[in-house]
Amino acid sequence: MKKRESVSDITVEMALKAASTDWQADIEAAFREALVTLLGRLKAVGGSPAGMRHLSVTSPAGRLDPRLPACDRLWREVFGGFKPASFAIEATSAPRVILSLELEEETAASPSDAPVWRGLAAAAVNTAYSARVAVPDHLDIFVRWREAGERFLATRKVSRDLPYGQAGLQRFDFFPASRPQAPLLIFIHGGYWQAMDKAEHAPLLAGHLAAGWAVAVLNYRLCPEVTIADQVEDVRQALRHLWHGAERYGIDRKCIQVVGHSAGGHLGACLVSSDWPTLDPDMPATPIRAALLISGIFDLEPMRHMSFGPLLGLPDEKTARALSPLLTAPNPGLRLHLAVGERESEAFHWQSRELARRWGERLEGIEVSSVADTHHFSVLEALSSGALLRTSLALA
């Protein structure tokens, strides 16, 4: 074992805008800017988000609470599911946000070259699946998505935060179709099971709305507060809610399509490989007609060896296998398309190719596509008006 050299605790200050007209929004904007700076300084001193011990958050009148949903969303956008063991909220009269982070003195074993998955050592697995590291401007992309989502939701007919369960994140936004008995698209966002929100993904479904579809954009509970197994149950509960409520929502329950990205691709694959008559005797074996799964993770074993692996509720190989759609059977008659960004790692491409190979023994016509000149995040933009929109509509 070796001990990492001791590093100083980190303090970041961000001034608020002068002459604010939306005080809370300015505080949250300063909070996000401070988080980005904090992450940069943490990396600069050789620290890890896993080593965060205590965070003091100081803001005007103590109005900034990182545990509130809006702030938690911003935290996860920057840090994923890594959180300090404790938070303190402090007040100041100054127009600024101050974050003071205390770090653990981490100890770590020397890196091992022993293969852990398909001949790769843990470090190589981490590199292969670190989508954020592979896209250095990912935080700018997330801001653009969030701002676009706010504008989109403000101008569309939508029922927001409809419940399908009791928990705060067991919610969906529903965009009704312009005609009765419309096909339904269910969208499941990514975020490595730890981050992101339905709101920033809504604009991606504009093409489906224009084509006369109804759209439901799901949230689900996030790790590490829950496990991936809990999330699988969340999306199953959401589908049951929508399927049974078809008349209420004006949808054709025989024409439901699931689209999922990254972790959402995994959860979508779990939906289309569930034993529905056992889960709900009133439902058919194939309640979902088609699925478009984008940059999905279908074998969860490599996730156990990622830096964030301990956050996901995958304590052992048995659990990872039980939650891997790759090792299950798809619902009969499902129409399936798998897509990956051309510039994504070979590991992501392998996940889709291997699912197609294994499920192809039971399903006819599975297609796998590589979306030209896109990475793990930009591939989604082909869903709003590009190749993936055409693919999705053709699956109907």
Contacts in CASP RR format, 6 or more apart in sequence:
PFRMAT RR
TARGET T0000
AUTHOR 0000-0000-0000
METHOD contacts of the structure
MODEL  1
MKKRESVSDITVEMALKAASTDWQADIEAAFREALVTLLGRLKAVGGSPA
GMRHLSVTSPAGRLDPRLPACDRLWREVFGGFKPASFAIEATSAPRVILS
LELEEETAASPSDAPVWRGLAAAAVNTAYSARVAVPDHLDIFVRWREAGE
RFLATRKVSRDLPYGQAGLQRFDFFPASRPQAPLLIFIHGGYWQAMDKAE
HAPLLAGHLAAGWAVAVLNYRLCPEVTIADQVEDVRQALRHLWHGAERYG
IDRKCIQVVGHSAGGHLGACLVSSDWPTLDPDMPATPIRAALLISGIFDL
EPMRHMSFGPLLGLPDEKTARALSPLLTAPNPGLRLHLAVGERESEAFHW
QSRELARRWGERLEGIEVSSVADTHHFSVLEALSSGALLRTSLALA
1 107 0 8 1.000
1 108 0 8 1.000
1 109 0 8 1.000
1 110 0 8 1.000
2 107 0 8 1.000
2 108 0 8 1.000
2 109 0 8 1.000
2 110 0 8 1.000
3 105 0 8 1.000
3 106 0 8 1.000
3 107 0 8 1.000
4 46 0 8 1.000
4 47 0 8 1.000
4 105 0 8 1.000
4 106 0 8 1.000
4 107 0 8 1.000
4 108 0 8 1.000
6 105 0 8 1.000
7 45 0 8 1.000
7 46 0 8 1.000
7 47 0 8 1.000
7 103 0 8 1.000
8 45 0 8 1.000
9 100 0 8 1.000
9 101 0 8 1.000
9 102 0 8 1.000
9 103 0 8 1.000
10 38 0 8 1.000
10 41 0 8 1.000
10 42 0 8 1.000
10 45 0 8 1.000
10 99 0 8 1.000
10 100 0 8 1.000
10 101 0 8 1.000
10 103 0 8 1.000
11 98 0 8 1.000
11 99 0 8 1.000
11 100 0 8 1.000
11 101 0 8 1.000
12 34 0 8 1.000
12 37 0 8 1.000
12 38 0 8 1.000
12 41 0 8 1.000
12 98 0 8 1.000
12 99 0 8 1.000
12 101 0 8 1.000
13 34 0 8 1.000
13 96 0 8 1.000
13 97 0 8 1.000
13 98 0 8 1.000
13 99 0 8 1.000
14 30 0 8 1.000
14 31 0 8 1.000
14 33 0 8 1.000
14 34 0 8 1.000
14 37 0 8 1.000
14 96 0 8 1.000
14 97 0 8 1.000
14 98 0 8 1.000
15 30 0 8 1.000
15 95 0 8 1.000
15 96 0 8 1.000
16 23 0 8 1.000
16 26 0 8 1.000
16 27 0 8 1.000
16 30 0 8 1.000
16 60 0 8 1.000
16 95 0 8 1.000
16 96 0 8 1.000
16 97 0 8 1.000
17 26 0 8 1.000
17 29 0 8 1.000
18 95 0 8 1.000
20 26 0 8 1.000
23 60 0 8 1.000
23 63 0 8 1.000
24 63 0 8 1.000
27 59 0 8 1.000
27 60 0 8 1.000
27 63 0 8 1.000
27 64 0 8 1.000
27 97 0 8 1.000
28 64 0 8 1.000
28 70 0 8 1.000
28 71 0 8 1.000
28 74 0 8 1.000
30 96 0 8 1.000
30 97 0 8 1.000
31 57 0 8 1.000
31 59 0 8 1.000
31 64 0 8 1.000
31 66 0 8 1.000
31 71 0 8 1.000
31 74 0 8 1.000
31 97 0 8 1.000
31 99 0 8 1.000
32 74 0 8 1.000
32 77 0 8 1.000
32 78 0 8 1.000
34 97 0 8 1.000
34 98 0 8 1.000
34 99 0 8 1.000
35 74 0 8 1.000
35 75 0 8 1.000
35 78 0 8 1.000
35 79 0 8 1.000
35 99 0 8 1.000
36 78 0 8 1.000
36 139 0 8 1.000
38 99 0 8 1.000
38 101 0 8 1.000
39 49 0 8 1.000
39 78 0 8 1.000
39 79 0 8 1.000
42 48 0 8 1.000
42 49 0 8 1.000
42 52 0 8 1.000
42 101 0 8 1.000
42 103 0 8 1.000
47 103 0 8 1.000
47 106 0 8 1.000
48 106 0 8 1.000
48 307 0 8 1.000
49 79 0 8 1.000
49 80 0 8 1.000
49 82 0 8 1.000
50 82 0 8 1.000
50 106 0 8 1.000
50 307 0 8 1.000
50 310 0 8 1.000
51 103 0 8 1.000
51 104 0 8 1.000
51 106 0 8 1.000
52 82 0 8 1.000
52 83 0 8 1.000
52 84 0 8 1.000
52 85 0 8 1.000
52 101 0 8 1.000
52 102 0 8 1.000
52 103 0 8 1.000
52 104 0 8 1.000
53 84 0 8 1.000
53 85 0 8 1.000
53 86 0 8 1.000
53 102 0 8 1.000
53 103 0 8 1.000
53 104 0 8 1.000
54 84 0 8 1.000
54 85 0 8 1.000
54 86 0 8 1.000
54 87 0 8 1.000
54 88 0 8 1.000
54 101 0 8 1.000
54 102 0 8 1.000
55 66 0 8 1.000
55 84 0 8 1.000
55 86 0 8 1.000
55 87 0 8 1.000
55 88 0 8 1.000
55 99 0 8 1.000
55 100 0 8 1.000
55 101 0 8 1.000
55 102 0 8 1.000
56 87 0 8 1.000
56 88 0 8 1.000
56 90 0 8 1.000
56 98 0 8 1.000
56 99 0 8 1.000
56 100 0 8 1.000
57 64 0 8 1.000
57 65 0 8 1.000
57 66 0 8 1.000
57 87 0 8 1.000
57 88 0 8 1.000
57 89 0 8 1.000
57 90 0 8 1.000
57 97 0 8 1.000
57 98 0 8 1.000
57 99 0 8 1.000
58 64 0 8 1.000
58 90 0 8 1.000
58 91 0 8 1.000
58 92 0 8 1.000
58 97 0 8 1.000
58 98 0 8 1.000
58 99 0 8 1.000
58 100 0 8 1.000
59 89 0 8 1.000
59 90 0 8 1.000
59 91 0 8 1.000
59 92 0 8 1.000
59 96 0 8 1.000
59 97 0 8 1.000
59 98 0 8 1.000
60 91 0 8 1.000
60 92 0 8 1.000
60 93 0 8 1.000
60 94 0 8 1.000
60 95 0 8 1.000
60 96 0 8 1.000
61 91 0 8 1.000
62 89 0 8 1.000
62 90 0 8 1.000
62 91 0 8 1.000
62 92 0 8 1.000
64 71 0 8 1.000
64 89 0 8 1.000
64 97 0 8 1.000
65 71 0 8 1.000
65 89 0 8 1.000
66 72 0 8 1.000
66 75 0 8 1.000
66 87 0 8 1.000
67 87 0 8 1.000
73 197 0 8 1.000
75 83 0 8 1.000
76 194 0 8 1.000
76 195 0 8 1.000
76 196 0 8 1.000
76 222 0 8 1.000
77 139 0 8 1.000
77 142 0 8 1.000
77 146 0 8 1.000
77 195 0 8 1.000
77 196 0 8 1.000
78 139 0 8 1.000
80 191 0 8 1.000
80 192 0 8 1.000
80 194 0 8 1.000
80 195 0 8 1.000
80 308 0 8 1.000
81 194 0 8 1.000
81 195 0 8 1.000
81 222 0 8 1.000
81 223 0 8 1.000
81 224 0 8 1.000
81 308 0 8 1.000
81 311 0 8 1.000
82 308 0 8 1.000
82 311 0 8 1.000
83 224 0 8 1.000
84 101 0 8 1.000
84 102 0 8 1.000
92 98 0 8 1.000
111 121 0 8 1.000
111 122 0 8 1.000
111 123 0 8 1.000
112 121 0 8 1.000
112 122 0 8 1.000
113 121 0 8 1.000
114 121 0 8 1.000
115 121 0 8 1.000
116 122 0 8 1.000
116 125 0 8 1.000
116 302 0 8 1.000
116 305 0 8 1.000
117 125 0 8 1.000
117 301 0 8 1.000
117 302 0 8 1.000
117 305 0 8 1.000
118 302 0 8 1.000
118 350 0 8 1.000
120 128 0 8 1.000
120 302 0 8 1.000
122 305 0 8 1.000
125 302 0 8 1.000
125 305 0 8 1.000
125 306 0 8 1.000
125 347 0 8 1.000
126 305 0 8 1.000
126 306 0 8 1.000
126 307 0 8 1.000
127 133 0 8 1.000
127 345 0 8 1.000
128 302 0 8 1.000
128 345 0 8 1.000
128 346 0 8 1.000
128 347 0 8 1.000
128 348 0 8 1.000
129 297 0 8 1.000
129 302 0 8 1.000
129 303 0 8 1.000
129 306 0 8 1.000
129 345 0 8 1.000
129 347 0 8 1.000
129 348 0 8 1.000
130 306 0 8 1.000
130 307 0 8 1.000
131 138 0 8 1.000
131 192 0 8 1.000
131 262 0 8 1.000
131 295 0 8 1.000
131 344 0 8 1.000
131 348 0 8 1.000
131 375 0 8 1.000
131 376 0 8 1.000
131 377 0 8 1.000
132 138 0 8 1.000
134 344 0 8 1.000
134 345 0 8 1.000
134 375 0 8 1.000
134 376 0 8 1.000
135 141 0 8 1.000
135 375 0 8 1.000
135 376 0 8 1.000
135 377 0 8 1.000
138 377 0 8 1.000
141 377 0 8 1.000
141 378 0 8 1.000
142 196 0 8 1.000
142 200 0 8 1.000
145 200 0 8 1.000
145 201 0 8 1.000
145 203 0 8 1.000
146 199 0 8 1.000
146 200 0 8 1.000
148 200 0 8 1.000
148 203 0 8 1.000
149 199 0 8 1.000
149 200 0 8 1.000
149 201 0 8 1.000
149 202 0 8 1.000
149 203 0 8 1.000
150 199 0 8 1.000
151 203 0 8 1.000
152 202 0 8 1.000
152 203 0 8 1.000
152 206 0 8 1.000
153 160 0 8 1.000
153 173 0 8 1.000
153 199 0 8 1.000
153 202 0 8 1.000
156 175 0 8 1.000
156 202 0 8 1.000
156 209 0 8 1.000
157 175 0 8 1.000
157 176 0 8 1.000
158 173 0 8 1.000
158 174 0 8 1.000
158 175 0 8 1.000
158 202 0 8 1.000
159 173 0 8 1.000
159 174 0 8 1.000
159 176 0 8 1.000
160 173 0 8 1.000
161 171 0 8 1.000
161 172 0 8 1.000
161 173 0 8 1.000
162 171 0 8 1.000
162 172 0 8 1.000
162 173 0 8 1.000
162 174 0 8 1.000
163 170 0 8 1.000
163 171 0 8 1.000
164 170 0 8 1.000
164 171 0 8 1.000
164 172 0 8 1.000
164 237 0 8 1.000
164 238 0 8 1.000
164 240 0 8 1.000
164 241 0 8 1.000
164 242 0 8 1.000
165 237 0 8 1.000
165 241 0 8 1.000
167 221 0 8 1.000
168 221 0 8 1.000
169 219 0 8 1.000
169 220 0 8 1.000
169 221 0 8 1.000
169 222 0 8 1.000
169 234 0 8 1.000
170 219 0 8 1.000
170 220 0 8 1.000
170 221 0 8 1.000
170 234 0 8 1.000
170 237 0 8 1.000
170 238 0 8 1.000
171 198 0 8 1.000
171 219 0 8 1.000
172 198 0 8 1.000
172 216 0 8 1.000
172 217 0 8 1.000
172 218 0 8 1.000
172 219 0 8 1.000
172 238 0 8 1.000
172 242 0 8 1.000
173 198 0 8 1.000
173 199 0 8 1.000
173 202 0 8 1.000
173 216 0 8 1.000
173 217 0 8 1.000
174 214 0 8 1.000
174 215 0 8 1.000
174 216 0 8 1.000
174 249 0 8 1.000
175 202 0 8 1.000
175 205 0 8 1.000
175 209 0 8 1.000
175 214 0 8 1.000
175 215 0 8 1.000
175 216 0 8 1.000
175 217 0 8 1.000
176 214 0 8 1.000
176 249 0 8 1.000
176 250 0 8 1.000
177 183 0 8 1.000
177 209 0 8 1.000
177 212 0 8 1.000
177 213 0 8 1.000
177 214 0 8 1.000
177 250 0 8 1.000
177 251 0 8 1.000
178 212 0 8 1.000
179 212 0 8 1.000
180 250 0 8 1.000
181 250 0 8 1.000
181 251 0 8 1.000
181 252 0 8 1.000
182 212 0 8 1.000
182 213 0 8 1.000
182 214 0 8 1.000
182 250 0 8 1.000
182 251 0 8 1.000
182 252 0 8 1.000
183 212 0 8 1.000
183 213 0 8 1.000
183 214 0 8 1.000
183 251 0 8 1.000
183 252 0 8 1.000
183 255 0 8 1.000
183 256 0 8 1.000
183 257 0 8 1.000
183 396 0 8 1.000
184 213 0 8 1.000
184 214 0 8 1.000
184 215 0 8 1.000
184 216 0 8 1.000
184 242 0 8 1.000
184 246 0 8 1.000
184 249 0 8 1.000
184 251 0 8 1.000
184 252 0 8 1.000
184 253 0 8 1.000
184 255 0 8 1.000
184 256 0 8 1.000
184 257 0 8 1.000
185 205 0 8 1.000
185 208 0 8 1.000
185 213 0 8 1.000
185 214 0 8 1.000
185 215 0 8 1.000
185 216 0 8 1.000
185 257 0 8 1.000
185 258 0 8 1.000
185 259 0 8 1.000
185 392 0 8 1.000
186 215 0 8 1.000
186 216 0 8 1.000
186 218 0 8 1.000
186 238 0 8 1.000
186 239 0 8 1.000
186 242 0 8 1.000
186 256 0 8 1.000
186 257 0 8 1.000
186 258 0 8 1.000
186 259 0 8 1.000
187 198 0 8 1.000
187 201 0 8 1.000
187 204 0 8 1.000
187 205 0 8 1.000
187 215 0 8 1.000
187 216 0 8 1.000
187 217 0 8 1.000
187 218 0 8 1.000
187 258 0 8 1.000
187 259 0 8 1.000
187 260 0 8 1.000
188 218 0 8 1.000
188 220 0 8 1.000
188 235 0 8 1.000
188 258 0 8 1.000
188 259 0 8 1.000
188 260 0 8 1.000
188 261 0 8 1.000
188 264 0 8 1.000
188 265 0 8 1.000
188 267 0 8 1.000
188 268 0 8 1.000
189 196 0 8 1.000
189 197 0 8 1.000
189 198 0 8 1.000
189 200 0 8 1.000
189 201 0 8 1.000
189 217 0 8 1.000
189 218 0 8 1.000
189 219 0 8 1.000
189 260 0 8 1.000
189 261 0 8 1.000
189 263 0 8 1.000
189 264 0 8 1.000
190 196 0 8 1.000
190 260 0 8 1.000
190 261 0 8 1.000
190 262 0 8 1.000
190 263 0 8 1.000
190 264 0 8 1.000
190 265 0 8 1.000
191 262 0 8 1.000
191 263 0 8 1.000
191 264 0 8 1.000
192 262 0 8 1.000
192 263 0 8 1.000
192 308 0 8 1.000
193 222 0 8 1.000
193 223 0 8 1.000
193 228 0 8 1.000
193 231 0 8 1.000
193 263 0 8 1.000
193 266 0 8 1.000
193 312 0 8 1.000
194 222 0 8 1.000
194 223 0 8 1.000
194 224 0 8 1.000
194 308 0 8 1.000
194 311 0 8 1.000
194 312 0 8 1.000
195 222 0 8 1.000
197 219 0 8 1.000
198 217 0 8 1.000
198 218 0 8 1.000
198 219 0 8 1.000
199 217 0 8 1.000
201 217 0 8 1.000
201 261 0 8 1.000
201 380 0 8 1.000
202 215 0 8 1.000
202 217 0 8 1.000
203 384 0 8 1.000
204 380 0 8 1.000
204 381 0 8 1.000
204 383 0 8 1.000
204 384 0 8 1.000
205 213 0 8 1.000
205 215 0 8 1.000
205 217 0 8 1.000
205 383 0 8 1.000
205 384 0 8 1.000
206 384 0 8 1.000
206 385 0 8 1.000
207 384 0 8 1.000
207 385 0 8 1.000
207 389 0 8 1.000
208 215 0 8 1.000
208 389 0 8 1.000
208 392 0 8 1.000
208 393 0 8 1.000
209 215 0 8 1.000
211 393 0 8 1.000
214 249 0 8 1.000
214 250 0 8 1.000
214 251 0 8 1.000
216 238 0 8 1.000
216 242 0 8 1.000
216 249 0 8 1.000
218 234 0 8 1.000
218 235 0 8 1.000
218 238 0 8 1.000
220 231 0 8 1.000
220 234 0 8 1.000
220 235 0 8 1.000
220 238 0 8 1.000
220 267 0 8 1.000
221 230 0 8 1.000
221 231 0 8 1.000
221 234 0 8 1.000
222 231 0 8 1.000
223 231 0 8 1.000
223 311 0 8 1.000
223 312 0 8 1.000
223 313 0 8 1.000
224 310 0 8 1.000
224 311 0 8 1.000
224 312 0 8 1.000
224 313 0 8 1.000
227 312 0 8 1.000
227 313 0 8 1.000
227 314 0 8 1.000
228 266 0 8 1.000
228 300 0 8 1.000
228 312 0 8 1.000
228 313 0 8 1.000
228 314 0 8 1.000
228 323 0 8 1.000
229 313 0 8 1.000
229 319 0 8 1.000
229 323 0 8 1.000
231 267 0 8 1.000
232 267 0 8 1.000
232 270 0 8 1.000
232 323 0 8 1.000
235 267 0 8 1.000
235 268 0 8 1.000
235 270 0 8 1.000
235 271 0 8 1.000
236 270 0 8 1.000
236 271 0 8 1.000
236 274 0 8 1.000
236 279 0 8 1.000
239 256 0 8 1.000
239 271 0 8 1.000
239 287 0 8 1.000
239 288 0 8 1.000
240 279 0 8 1.000
240 280 0 8 1.000
240 283 0 8 1.000
242 249 0 8 1.000
242 251 0 8 1.000
242 256 0 8 1.000
243 253 0 8 1.000
243 256 0 8 1.000
243 283 0 8 1.000
243 287 0 8 1.000
244 282 0 8 1.000
245 251 0 8 1.000
245 253 0 8 1.000
246 252 0 8 1.000
246 253 0 8 1.000
253 287 0 8 1.000
254 289 0 8 1.000
255 289 0 8 1.000
255 396 0 8 1.000
256 287 0 8 1.000
256 288 0 8 1.000
256 289 0 8 1.000
257 288 0 8 1.000
257 289 0 8 1.000
257 290 0 8 1.000
257 291 0 8 1.000
257 292 0 8 1.000
257 392 0 8 1.000
257 395 0 8 1.000
257 396 0 8 1.000
258 268 0 8 1.000
258 271 0 8 1.000
258 272 0 8 1.000
258 288 0 8 1.000
258 290 0 8 1.000
258 291 0 8 1.000
258 292 0 8 1.000
258 293 0 8 1.000
259 291 0 8 1.000
259 292 0 8 1.000
259 293 0 8 1.000
259 294 0 8 1.000
259 383 0 8 1.000
259 392 0 8 1.000
260 267 0 8 1.000
260 268 0 8 1.000
260 291 0 8 1.000
260 292 0 8 1.000
260 293 0 8 1.000
260 294 0 8 1.000
260 296 0 8 1.000
261 294 0 8 1.000
261 295 0 8 1.000
261 296 0 8 1.000
261 379 0 8 1.000
261 380 0 8 1.000
262 294 0 8 1.000
262 295 0 8 1.000
262 296 0 8 1.000
262 297 0 8 1.000
262 376 0 8 1.000
263 296 0 8 1.000
263 297 0 8 1.000
264 293 0 8 1.000
264 296 0 8 1.000
265 293 0 8 1.000
265 294 0 8 1.000
265 295 0 8 1.000
265 296 0 8 1.000
265 297 0 8 1.000
266 296 0 8 1.000
266 297 0 8 1.000
266 298 0 8 1.000
266 300 0 8 1.000
266 325 0 8 1.000
268 291 0 8 1.000
268 293 0 8 1.000
268 325 0 8 1.000
269 291 0 8 1.000
269 293 0 8 1.000
269 296 0 8 1.000
269 298 0 8 1.000
269 325 0 8 1.000
269 355 0 8 1.000
270 323 0 8 1.000
270 325 0 8 1.000
271 288 0 8 1.000
271 291 0 8 1.000
272 288 0 8 1.000
272 291 0 8 1.000
272 330 0 8 1.000
272 331 0 8 1.000
272 334 0 8 1.000
272 336 0 8 1.000
273 325 0 8 1.000
273 328 0 8 1.000
273 329 0 8 1.000
273 330 0 8 1.000
273 331 0 8 1.000
274 331 0 8 1.000
276 283 0 8 1.000
276 284 0 8 1.000
276 285 0 8 1.000
276 286 0 8 1.000
276 287 0 8 1.000
276 331 0 8 1.000
277 283 0 8 1.000
277 284 0 8 1.000
277 285 0 8 1.000
285 331 0 8 1.000
285 332 0 8 1.000
286 331 0 8 1.000
286 332 0 8 1.000
286 333 0 8 1.000
286 334 0 8 1.000
287 331 0 8 1.000
288 331 0 8 1.000
288 334 0 8 1.000
289 334 0 8 1.000
289 335 0 8 1.000
289 395 0 8 1.000
289 396 0 8 1.000
290 334 0 8 1.000
290 335 0 8 1.000
290 336 0 8 1.000
290 337 0 8 1.000
290 395 0 8 1.000
290 396 0 8 1.000
291 334 0 8 1.000
291 335 0 8 1.000
291 336 0 8 1.000
291 337 0 8 1.000
291 395 0 8 1.000
292 337 0 8 1.000
292 339 0 8 1.000
292 388 0 8 1.000
292 391 0 8 1.000
292 392 0 8 1.000
292 395 0 8 1.000
293 336 0 8 1.000
293 337 0 8 1.000
293 338 0 8 1.000
293 339 0 8 1.000
293 352 0 8 1.000
293 355 0 8 1.000
294 338 0 8 1.000
294 339 0 8 1.000
294 340 0 8 1.000
294 379 0 8 1.000
294 380 0 8 1.000
294 383 0 8 1.000
294 388 0 8 1.000
295 339 0 8 1.000
295 340 0 8 1.000
295 341 0 8 1.000
295 344 0 8 1.000
295 348 0 8 1.000
295 352 0 8 1.000
295 376 0 8 1.000
295 379 0 8 1.000
296 338 0 8 1.000
296 340 0 8 1.000
296 348 0 8 1.000
296 351 0 8 1.000
296 352 0 8 1.000
297 303 0 8 1.000
297 348 0 8 1.000
297 351 0 8 1.000
298 324 0 8 1.000
298 325 0 8 1.000
298 326 0 8 1.000
298 351 0 8 1.000
298 352 0 8 1.000
298 354 0 8 1.000
298 355 0 8 1.000
299 324 0 8 1.000
299 326 0 8 1.000
299 327 0 8 1.000
299 351 0 8 1.000
299 354 0 8 1.000
300 314 0 8 1.000
300 320 0 8 1.000
300 321 0 8 1.000
300 323 0 8 1.000
300 324 0 8 1.000
301 317 0 8 1.000
301 320 0 8 1.000
301 321 0 8 1.000
301 324 0 8 1.000
302 347 0 8 1.000
303 309 0 8 1.000
303 312 0 8 1.000
303 314 0 8 1.000
303 320 0 8 1.000
304 312 0 8 1.000
304 314 0 8 1.000
304 316 0 8 1.000
304 317 0 8 1.000
304 320 0 8 1.000
313 319 0 8 1.000
314 320 0 8 1.000
314 323 0 8 1.000
321 327 0 8 1.000
325 355 0 8 1.000
326 351 0 8 1.000
326 354 0 8 1.000
326 355 0 8 1.000
326 358 0 8 1.000
329 359 0 8 1.000
329 362 0 8 1.000
330 336 0 8 1.000
330 359 0 8 1.000
330 362 0 8 1.000
330 363 0 8 1.000
332 362 0 8 1.000
333 363 0 8 1.000
334 363 0 8 1.000
335 365 0 8 1.000
335 395 0 8 1.000
336 356 0 8 1.000
336 359 0 8 1.000
336 363 0 8 1.000
336 365 0 8 1.000
336 366 0 8 1.000
336 367 0 8 1.000
337 366 0 8 1.000
337 367 0 8 1.000
337 368 0 8 1.000
337 369 0 8 1.000
337 391 0 8 1.000
337 392 0 8 1.000
337 395 0 8 1.000
338 352 0 8 1.000
338 355 0 8 1.000
338 356 0 8 1.000
338 366 0 8 1.000
338 367 0 8 1.000
338 368 0 8 1.000
338 369 0 8 1.000
339 352 0 8 1.000
339 368 0 8 1.000
339 369 0 8 1.000
339 370 0 8 1.000
339 371 0 8 1.000
339 379 0 8 1.000
339 382 0 8 1.000
339 388 0 8 1.000
339 391 0 8 1.000
340 348 0 8 1.000
340 349 0 8 1.000
340 351 0 8 1.000
340 352 0 8 1.000
340 368 0 8 1.000
340 369 0 8 1.000
340 370 0 8 1.000
340 371 0 8 1.000
340 379 0 8 1.000
341 348 0 8 1.000
341 370 0 8 1.000
341 371 0 8 1.000
341 374 0 8 1.000
341 375 0 8 1.000
341 376 0 8 1.000
341 378 0 8 1.000
341 379 0 8 1.000
342 370 0 8 1.000
342 371 0 8 1.000
342 372 0 8 1.000
342 373 0 8 1.000
342 374 0 8 1.000
343 373 0 8 1.000
343 374 0 8 1.000
343 375 0 8 1.000
344 375 0 8 1.000
344 376 0 8 1.000
344 379 0 8 1.000
348 376 0 8 1.000
349 370 0 8 1.000
352 368 0 8 1.000
353 368 0 8 1.000
356 366 0 8 1.000
356 367 0 8 1.000
356 368 0 8 1.000
359 366 0 8 1.000
360 366 0 8 1.000
367 391 0 8 1.000
369 387 0 8 1.000
369 391 0 8 1.000
371 379 0 8 1.000
371 382 0 8 1.000
371 387 0 8 1.000
371 388 0 8 1.000
372 387 0 8 1.000
374 381 0 8 1.000
374 382 0 8 1.000
379 388 0 8 1.000
380 388 0 8 1.000
382 388 0 8 1.000
382 389 0 8 1.000
383 389 0 8 1.000
383 392 0 8 1.000
END
